[in-house]
């Protein structure tokens, strides 16, 4: 049976924490920033964890 390949797009977008959770960046922080408030842009800066409903798909992409 061939090796499971990691999807390279997912490899660049997700990181594992020490406890095994998966971190992701927020969307909507790349352009059209003039109409967004400073608070909104600041809150989009930080990492967050992947939702429970998406966890199995992301793990499959990362072959975890």
C-alpha positions as a Markdown table, in Angstrom:
| # | Residue | x | y | z |
|---|---|---|---|---|
| 1 | Unk | 0.0 | 0.0 | 0.0 |
| 2 | Unk | 1.4 | 3.5 | -0.9 |
| 3 | Unk | 2.3 | 6.1 | 1.7 |
| 4 | Unk | -0.3 | 8.6 | 2.8 |
| 5 | Unk | 0.7 | 12.0 | 1.5 |
| 6 | Unk | 0.1 | 15.2 | 3.5 |
| 7 | Unk | -1.8 | 17.8 | 1.5 |
| 8 | Unk | 0.9 | 20.5 | 1.1 |
| 9 | Unk | -1.6 | 23.4 | 1.4 |
| 10 | Unk | -2.7 | 22.1 | 4.8 |
| 11 | Unk | 0.9 | 21.7 | 5.9 |
| 12 | Unk | 1.4 | 25.4 | 5.4 |
| 13 | Unk | -1.9 | 26.5 | 7.1 |
| 14 | Unk | -2.1 | 24.4 | 10.2 |
| 15 | Unk | 0.2 | 23.7 | 13.2 |
| 16 | Unk | 0.0 | 21.3 | 16.0 |
| 17 | Unk | 0.1 | 22.4 | 19.7 |
| 18 | Unk | 1.9 | 20.6 | 22.4 |
| 19 | Unk | -1.4 | 19.0 | 23.6 |
| 20 | Unk | -2.3 | 17.8 | 20.1 |
| 21 | Unk | -4.8 | 20.4 | 19.2 |
| 22 | Unk | -4.6 | 22.0 | 15.7 |
| 23 | Unk | -4.0 | 25.8 | 15.4 |
| 24 | Unk | -5.2 | 27.9 | 12.4 |
| 25 | Unk | -5.1 | 31.5 | 11.4 |
| 26 | Unk | -8.1 | 33.7 | 11.0 |
| 27 | Unk | -9.4 | 34.6 | 7.5 |
| 28 | Unk | -10.3 | 38.1 | 6.3 |
| 29 | Unk | -7.0 | 39.7 | 7.2 |
| 30 | Unk | -5.3 | 40.0 | 3.8 |
| 31 | Unk | -7.0 | 42.9 | 2.0 |
| 32 | Unk | -9.9 | 45.4 | 2.1 |
| 33 | Unk | -8.8 | 46.4 | 5.6 |
| 34 | Unk | -9.9 | 50.0 | 5.5 |
| 35 | Unk | -13.5 | 49.3 | 6.2 |
| 36 | Unk | -12.7 | 47.0 | 9.1 |
| 37 | Unk | -12.4 | 48.4 | 12.6 |
| 38 | Unk | -9.0 | 48.3 | 14.5 |
| 39 | Unk | -10.5 | 46.0 | 17.1 |
| 40 | Unk | -11.7 | 43.6 | 14.4 |
| 41 | Unk | -8.3 | 43.6 | 12.6 |
| 42 | Unk | -6.5 | 43.1 | 15.9 |
| 43 | Unk | -8.6 | 40.1 | 16.9 |
| 44 | Unk | -8.0 | 38.5 | 13.5 |
| 45 | Unk | -4.3 | 38.6 | 14.1 |
| 46 | Unk | -4.1 | 35.8 | 16.6 |
| 47 | Unk | -4.2 | 32.0 | 16.1 |
| 48 | Unk | -7.2 | 30.0 | 17.1 |
| 49 | Unk | -8.0 | 26.3 | 17.2 |
| 50 | Unk | -9.8 | 24.3 | 14.6 |
| 51 | Unk | -13.5 | 23.7 | 15.2 |
| 52 | Unk | -14.6 | 20.2 | 16.4 |
| 53 | Unk | -16.7 | 19.8 | 13.2 |
| 54 | Unk | -13.7 | 20.4 | 10.9 |
| 55 | Unk | -11.2 | 18.4 | 13.0 |
| 56 | Unk | -11.5 | 15.1 | 11.2 |
| 57 | Unk | -11.1 | 16.7 | 7.8 |
| 58 | Unk | -8.0 | 18.6 | 8.8 |
| 59 | Unk | -6.5 | 15.5 | 10.4 |
| 60 | Unk | -7.1 | 13.6 | 7.2 |
| 61 | Unk | -5.3 | 16.3 | 5.2 |
| 62 | Unk | -2.4 | 16.3 | 7.6 |
| 63 | Unk | -2.4 | 12.5 | 7.8 |
| 64 | Unk | -2.4 | 12.6 | 11.6 |
